[in-house]
Structures are given as C-alpha cells and as structure tokens.
Amino acid sequence: MISTDNFNSSSSHGCPNCSGDHYLNLCPQFLALSVSDRILLLKKYKVCYNCFRYGHYPKSCKKSGCKVCKRKHHTLIHSTDYYKNPVTSKTADCPVDKAKVALSSVSVDNSDSNHVVLSANIAAHMHTRTSGNVLLSTALIKCNGANNKKYIVRALLDSGSSSCLMTESLFKKLNLPHLKIHKYVQGINKKISPINKMCRVRIESLCESYTNDLLCHVLPDVLTDSVPVRYIPIDNIPSNIQLADPYFNTPAEIDIIIGADVFWSLLGLDKIVLGDGKTTLYQTRLGWLVCGPVNGGYYNMLSSRFPPLHCNFTNFKNKNYSTSIELDDIQNQLTRFWQLEEVYHESSALSIEEKMCEEHFIKNTTRLPSGRFCVKIPLKESSSCLGDSYQRAKRCFLSLERRNLKQPSLDKMYKNFMSEYASLGHMSESHISLTNLPYFIPHHGVLRENSSTTKLRVVFNASAPTTSGISLNKIQMVGPNVQDDLTSILLRFRMHKYVLSADVEKM
C-alpha cells in the first residue's frame, strides 16, 4: 500500500466540479473520468496539477509529486503517456519502450478528506509487443472498508467462477468482519485450495450510481498472475466511451474476482467489435470492458516466448462432501493424530557421514591408565586448512577480562569456574609452541540471574573462524543423534507409575 499526503483541497468552498461538500480528489464524477479528461478539467479550473489548489503552478508547489513516477503532478493524473509515444497504425508493429506503469487505486476516508491511500500495488513493466495476445475483462471498482474508507481496486470479471474471491491482502486493508468457514476452492485440473474465511463487501461503480454487496471467499494467496501477462498497445478504442479499466492493457495484479453469481447482472446490451477476430468492447454497469483477442489472437505455439495460459475456472465445495479428496484429508488427519500420540522411533539407517563418524569412534577411542576415555576428534578434512586462531582468542579473552573488572560478582564466579575446571582435570597449562598452529577456542560467560542452580554458564565457541575463514566445527564430522527427541521423553512419563528426573550438571 502506497500512502500519500498530497491529496488536498482545491478550494475552501467545496468541489469546483460538482459544487459538492467534498474535495476535488474525492469527487465521484472526477474519479470516474479518464486521465486525459481529468487533465482537461484541471485546465478548465486553472488549478495546480500537483495539489489541486489555486494560486500557483506545479513548479512552485511544495507538496510531494506523483507517488508512481515522482514527477510534479498528482497521482490521480498519472498516465502511461508520460513514458511512451501514442501508438498509431503505422507503428503498431514496433516494440514499445520498457517503462514502469502504475495504477492509481485510491482509498478515501469520508471522515477525513485529507487521508487518501493508494492501494492494490498495481505496478508492472511494459513489455515488447508480440503477435498474439488475449485481453481478459478487468474493471476498477470502489470497495467500502471499515471506518468509511473506500478503496479503488482492480477486479477480474470471470464467468467461469461460481463465486467471488478476494485476496488476503485486500481483506486485511478493508478490515471487514468475516465468517469462519471450511471449504475448498477447486480450479482447473481439479487443483484444490482450502478456504477458511468469507466476508461481505459493498462495491460501487466508478461510472454510474451502481452498488452491490458481494459475498467473497478470502484466498490466502494471489488470485492469479498479472493480467494481462504483458503490455498490449491498443490504439483504436473509441474516445467517447468510459472504460471500466483505463489500464486494461497494462500488467497488474488482481484484487477481486467477480464470479458468475454477479457477472451476468453487470452486462448491458451494447457491444463494439473493433474488427474481425479482434478486441470487443462490452457495456456493463462498471463501464465498458475491453476483452478478447488482439491481432487475430493466434499464438506461435512453438515459440519459447509463448505466454502462460489463463484459466480462472473455480468451483466451491464444502469440506463435508463425500469425495476421494475429503476421504484422503480425513486419512491424513488420522495419520497425523497417531503419529503425534506414538512414541517416535527414528530409523536406524545412518547416513554416510554418520557411518564414517561411528567407525572413527570405534577405531580411535582408547582408555587411559587413569580410567578415563580418550577420544580423537573426527575430522572431515585435515586441520592444516585452519588458519591462525590465537589473535582472535586473545582479543576475546581481553574483552572478557575488561567485562569481569566492571562486574566483581561475575569475575568471582568466572574464577571459581576456572578453578573447578582445573581441579577436575578438564584443563591444564599448555606448553605447545605457537608454530605448531593449534586451534585456540574463545570462550565467554552467559549470566543467568534467575537460575537456581548454575547462574554462570561458560560457552566455548569452536565456530569462531580462523584467519583462513574456516573454524574447527566446520571441519568436524556430525555423528548420529543418540538422544531421544523431546516428544518421546514427555510421552514416556505416561507409560510408568514412577519416574526419575535428574539435572545433567556437565556434558
């Protein structure tokens, strides 16, 4: 959603267009006009093209410019004509320059006429013209949201859909009350998508005083790809008609699909055919729709640039319908239930690395005269790839000492830990020369004030990289997981009358 604050009054005495008690940018008659007609109207009233106010020109206007192209004009009069030359019959086969095009979808708050929001994220790129395209019927409509906000969004009129659909993003913007449902939407090739929300939204036409309440199913993902799939230059549209979607030939996202439950009630009696096998214009309550084939409508099926096909057929079914899909869903739910209740037993099959790690453990584990075990670290590659680690470990140690000096209690606990570590034989003074390139592991303390047992936990960071960018952990093998997962441990508490629980002090 694009927000802008440059929607201001063109006059302190109401709308100059219809003399209504609203601003010019909120005038229904003004919004229903095409961009070119809006510009002509602004010339007539001699107002600033950028803020719709009297008394200055756009160059001296202090308001921010168009939210689409950043130029000094209002977003409501942004047009693709700023970027491309008009396409004539002589240049119809020439490629169109690439440029960004955006659709100014407006949300209007009747309680605060200075608050207007651009919606629908209708932004796309123009593409080069190809020899075969089909236009689907799209229209700009006004949706009534919560708090008297009105959003102009892009709708696709689809007689192949048995009901109306809405995107999740638009549903959140409208902030409408909804009903929880359990349904499936079935598309082409019996593709199934679950739907769990349904809402009622009032739509208004931008061309006449037409309103209707749509019962929309809310789809969590996008409804369809951008429509059309690429920019299609059209130059023979009659200038005396009001289009339902002035940006019908510009790729843009779809916010609402108007299905067959409403589609047929929108159609009028008139239509204009632009030529044999070419685009047709249909009169509707939302304005004139532009749809059908362009340039004969035949694709080069062998071309690698053949665009994707659009088939928006949708059908709705309740979740309790008796089909194999529903039975499969019940079976899946039952399977997940038993998997949740069953004590998990991991497969005994080991990966190649886990097998190598286990073989390394068997071959290289010895027992010292003191009774302790000596285990060789299993490495995936030679330790010679490790760089210098001394300087990094030294910096970490000096930083730790500075921290401990500022916190005497932490310093005391850290010294007690080091003394205990030495007394248990876990560490001893090293006399190895630095020329042998050993790996120094940095360490730091994590203080847990709320802990009832161990307030200080010392962490040894073997993932610290050396000067070669490789750490000790990176070249170590990963062995099999010999511990039970948490779910199995918790479920075992239900299997026996008595249980023993102990805290692992050191690992």
Secondary structure, DSSP 8 states (H G I E B T S, - for coil): -EEE-----S-TTS-TTT--SS-GGG-HHHHHS-HHHHHHHHHHHT--TTT--SSS-GGG--S---TTT-SSS-GGG--GGGTS----GGGTTS-----EEE--EEEEETT-TT-EEEETT-EEE-----S-EEE--EEEEEEE-GGGEEEEEEEEE-TTBSSEEEEHHHHHHHT--EEEEEEEEE-GGG-EEEEEEEEEEEEEESSSS-EEEEEEEEESS-SSS-BSSS--------TTS-BS-TTTTS-B--SEEE-HHHHHHHEEEEEEE-STTS-EEEEETTEEEEEEEETT----TT-TT--------BEEEETT--SHHHHHHHHHHHHHHHHHHS---------HHHHHHHHHHHHH-EE-TTS-EE----BSS-GGG----HHHHHHHHHHHHHHHHH-HHHHHHHHHHHHHHHHTTS-------GGG------EEEEE-TT-SS-SEEEEE-TT---TTS--TGGGB------S--HHHHHHHTTT-S----------
